[in-house]
Amino acid sequence: MKSFKEADDMKHLCNSLLLCGIALLWAPAAGAQDVIVRRVTDHVITLSMTNLGMHTNITVIETQKGLVVIETEMTPGIMKIIKEAAEKKLGRSDWAYVINTHGHLHHAGGNAAFPETPIIGLERFNMDRLKNTLSTDEGRRGYCGFVGVDAALKQLRRNLTRATLTPAQRETLRSRLRFCEALKKEIMAGFEVRNPTITFRDSYALDLGDIHLRLIDWGHGINHSSLFVHVVEDNLLLGMGMGGGKWIPGFTDDKPSLEGIRRSISVFKGLCDENFPIDVMIGIHKPYLSTSRQDFQQSRAYFQTLLDDLTLAQQDGLSLEQAKAEFSLNRRHAHFCRYFTLPEPERREKQHQETIDTIWELLQKEASSGSQEQNN
């Protein structure tokens, strides 16, 4: 049994890494035995390597027509470990489909671990940006920094110099160091990222015999994940922005459109309908499971309120600066701050003002386009 001092020393090592903001924690991860597997329903399991600070909940659905995996982690090497753990748990390896909800590397970077399996994604999803990142030495080094591997290696080597380490602590850190070194080697060598082979707009249905999946686009440019997956028979929904998403809604670097905003409002409204049964929701990141639809309700209300307010403001002849003052979070929309508590107040207001700028510009362009059509 470890002494209190040994346990405290290891806790200190772990905390020192966390305080440095390192995405890769100290716990070793070398094989399928290090993957956490959870049974959610009779058909669904999730797998994660939670020692990866930016870990993604990988979901696997068992069906009569094969296994479906949703998300593929950050590299093929990591995904192969998770894939091996899934096959061991389920006793089968008949992979039918891969679904990537969006094109971030820590969601889609490992999809080449399924070289022959069809990949499903939205029409607008394209992995070329990720491929470009991995095509240059500078991009690969940047990715190492993004996932925290460089900082983790530096901290691990520093901690290994501590004279007070026990043999067990030293071996734990050495195991973690080997894992991080292998991960950096994989990234710096570059790896394949596959584009979707089956694409769709709006929605897509999969008939897998005993299980039916509905894939739902919830609006271009809203958040990073634009794809929900509904497991119909299990009343299960999977996606980002569910349960504990206290960040105020906003737009991604993908340019939003009024069509995308209105689609998001419509999709959120549908997901809140009591006739749309959802017993459990799996968040792609954290939290793990949720049953509350409050995120959908609040996000829908936020965008609908802004859209209505800014439309009326333009009709009433207000300037953009007048609208931004009138509809600030602290003045007009303070009630949303009771739910959206992140980021900190100053950044939250800044993001809110940027959202106003974007919607205002889109509304102006729509009004101008409508006027030109009438004149023609």
Secondary structure, DSSP 8 states (H G I E B T S, - for coil): ---HHHHHHHHHHHHHHHHTT-SB-SS---SGGGSEEEE-SSSEEEEE-TTBTT---EEEEEETTEEEEE---SSHHHHHHHHHHHHHHHT---EEEEE-SS--HHHHTTGGGSTTS-EEEETT--THHHHHHHTSHHHHHHHHHHHTHHHHHHHHHHHTT-TT--HHHHHHHHHHHHHHHHHHHHHHH-------SEEESSEEEEE-SS-EEEEEE--TTBSS--EEEEEGGGTEEEESS-SS--B---B-SS---HHHHHHHHHHHHHHH-TTS--SEEEESSSSSEE---HHHHHHHHHHHHHHHHHHHHHHTT--HHHHHHHT-TTTTSHHHHTT--BS-HHHHHHHHHHHHHHHHHHHHHHHHHHHHHHH-
